[in-house]
Amino acid sequence: MNPQAIYYFDNNATTRVAPEVVEAMIPYLRDLWGNPSSVYGFGKQLAKPLEAAREKVAALINAEPREIIFTSGGTESINSAIHSALATQPQKRHILTTAVEHSATIKFCAHLTKMGFEVTLLPVESDGSLDIPLLEKSIRPDTAIVSVMWANNETGVLFPIEEIAAICRGKKVLFHTDAVQAPGKLKIDVADLGVDLLSLSAHKLHGPKGVGLLYVKRGVKYQAHVIGGGQEQGRRGGTENVASIVGFGLAGELAMAHLRDETALIRALRDKMENGILKSVPGAVLNGARDARLPNTSNISFEGIEAEGILLLLDELGICASSGSACTSGSLDPSHVLLAMGCSTARARGSVRFSLGIYNTEADVDFLLKHLPPIIAKLRGHSHSGKKSQSKTVTA
Ligand SMILES: *Cc1c(COP(=O)(O)O)cnc(C)c1O
């Protein structure tokens, strides 16, 4: 397979595995394929790289290695955090979260509702921000856990995790944050944040897919969600995904080492892209707070047209972007995040997320800025060449 050149603006959906990470993983796929739980040396030797990776990802979030549970990714970590809070506090049956969480939280909570638990989804303001006094008031004596994402994957909007963690501490309620969008973009320090539980996923930080972690603060009771062998000190059954865990460790190390310089570069590129789009495309508006936002994300609505048409025409040029979250694109549902922010269905349907990463270049942004305005004009029925096209919408 020889893929055409791509212009990748979908780093919040997944990221390219760093070439160094691929290299580091290969020996564990090709030669060192033993089971780390074995009694013989060929398998047992893998405990060392496994623990080295644990130290690296622990360092990424300033945790202790024993506070890290390796999982199959962000979704499993989030499900497990909420599950554990309920299982270890059977008298508490209420979960407090927000209306703009990733589906790993929202849909798991919907499932829990069917199982008889109570869930409160906090609303957000029109800029995507949370009403913190309302959050505080919504914590009940039977609240088992508060789960609030750090950075929104669709808009990039940041929530004040430190402040929310302090409120939860004051009320003696467990606090989990979905920090999947944070690494490589924000400095993560679980001690400063004051969280009890935190979820990460390797493939959002140039690691492989299918591996992640759940941080469980020392002293916080934990009940396994995935039950089987005694791996991860009995906290997550299943033979360790050694190659991916090694890749995750290196990806974490790289993310930490390059955080400062890379963030500045990505922010500069993002701002150039965003300002360029907002200036050159009439009826383009930014969704979400401008300042309290990830440095790599722009969510922009294009008045009068649907994102699907835009994405299809961009795709013809090799430009990858998305509408809403990857899990819901492909369906016609407008983004639950934008609807929660009070956007009209039309505005939500006309929104495109552009998310940059360390491999984006000035040339990528220039290519997008050259091709996007005529695409929008074409979809609106007035092509740049002056010819009127027949229809306002494009069908797939
Ligand atoms: C991608 C993502 C997840 C899910 O992680 P997976 O590893 O794909 O399961 C959860 N939360 C947020 C904010 C994400 O961006």
The ligand as an SDF file (V2000), in Angstrom:
LIG
                    3D

 15 15  0  0  0  0  0  0  0  0999 V2000
   -9.8540    9.2520   22.5620 C   0  0  0  0  0  0  0  0  0  0  0  0
  -10.4980    9.6390   23.8360 C   0  0  0  0  0  0  0  0  0  0  0  0
  -10.9820    8.6680   24.7370 C   0  0  0  0  0  0  0  0  0  0  0  0
  -10.9730    7.1910   24.4050 C   0  0  0  0  0  0  0  0  0  0  0  0
   -9.6870    6.6360   24.3950 O   0  0  0  0  0  0  0  0  0  0  0  0
   -9.4420    5.2460   23.6180 P   0  0  0  0  0  0  0  0  0  0  0  0
   -8.0310    4.8850   23.9590 O   0  0  0  0  0  0  0  0  0  0  0  0
   -9.6380    5.5130   22.1800 O   0  0  0  0  0  0  0  0  0  0  0  0
  -10.4110    4.2670   24.1890 O   0  0  0  0  0  0  0  0  0  0  0  0
  -11.5330    9.1020   25.9100 C   0  0  0  0  0  0  0  0  0  0  0  0
  -11.5980   10.4010   26.2320 N   0  0  0  0  0  0  0  0  0  0  0  0
  -11.1360   11.3640   25.4060 C   0  0  0  0  0  0  0  0  0  0  0  0
  -11.2250   12.7850   25.8200 C   0  0  0  0  0  0  0  0  0  0  0  0
  -10.5810   11.0150   24.1820 C   0  0  0  0  0  0  0  0  0  0  0  0
  -10.1540   11.9640   23.3630 O   0  0  0  0  0  0  0  0  0  0  0  0
  1  2  1  0
  2  3  1  0
  2 14  2  0
  3  4  1  0
  3 10  2  0
  4  5  1  0
  5  6  1  0
  6  7  2  0
  6  8  1  0
  6  9  1  0
 10 11  1  0
 11 12  2  0
 12 13  1  0
 12 14  1  0
 14 15  1  0
M  END
$$$$
